[in-house]
Amino acid sequence: MSKPRIFVDGSEGTTGLEINERLAGRHDLEVIAIDPAQRKDPAARRAMICGADLVFLCLPDAASKEAVALAGDCPTVRFIDASTAHRTDPAWVYGLPELRKGAQRAAIRDSKRVANPGCHATGFNLAVAPLVAAGLIAPDTPLTCTSLTGFSGGGKKLISAYATNPTPLAARQAKESPDDHRVAPRPYALGLSHKHLPEMMAVSGLTVAPVFIPIAADYYRGMAVCVPLPRKLLAHPAGAPEIAAVLADAYAGERFVRVAAVNDANELDEGFFRTLACNGTNRCDLTVFGNAEQAVVVARLDNLGKGASGAAVQCMNLMLGFDEATSLIS
């Protein structure tokens, strides 16, 4: 049997590079690449797309749509789109296998069109969707969410702004560069229209957009997505233990989603949350902190792992019949 042929369209970006790294050394598939001189040649791109069994689209939204259109009636090619272009498109399957107690996994396995989730949305949906499904959160509940991320979570523009910073960290911390605002964590998307909001609503089951505030900080990768849940906001009275029990039931047996004990001290370092503990893995850890009256669910993940390239490879494994965890660390 021939090996599946994989084409990473947009292999020069952060997600494309990491997908290639995860596939390097695998002997059960063949990664094909386009001649750099032909990257903008529609005929050459179509030939590459139609010659592949699966294509990763690591492109801006418009370019992803163009690539799908280029494929036309190619009968066998499958797509995993890492852009936001198709995440709420009903013709595409949302690429988060752990949702719906694994029912999403079967949909991904059978699909030719999978939309890879956004990093913030991954943490939010894993935290909230089971609670909506269980009736603890009513669909019209006005939730809030803050999401602390390394600067790679803000895309190319933010990566460029931080990665090219020439001032040594120690000097910035000593306030020798008082005008360099990159020293402190910075909320952004304060127009409250972040591009992940549509999928956060569509996938979680909410009918009201949460007030979502992402926060970029001066480190590269890793994120903590926080969703406060006061008892009075819930459809049925529940505190931290009941919320954690619903999440534990929803993800029982999952390899890449772990639910910690309520107020688990192992998730803290002298009282501070260990935001980077999932870096380098394809794991999302969910921890509920709080008491009988109020709680906060914290979803921790590597925004470039389970929040991007890791999730894409997980979906590819399912779509091509490989073990789901191949090339991934849990």
Summary of the structure (lengths in Angstrom):
residues: 330
radius of gyration: 20.2
end to end distance: 29.5
largest distance: 62.3
contacts: 1105
relative contact order: 0.15
helix: 37%
strand: 20%
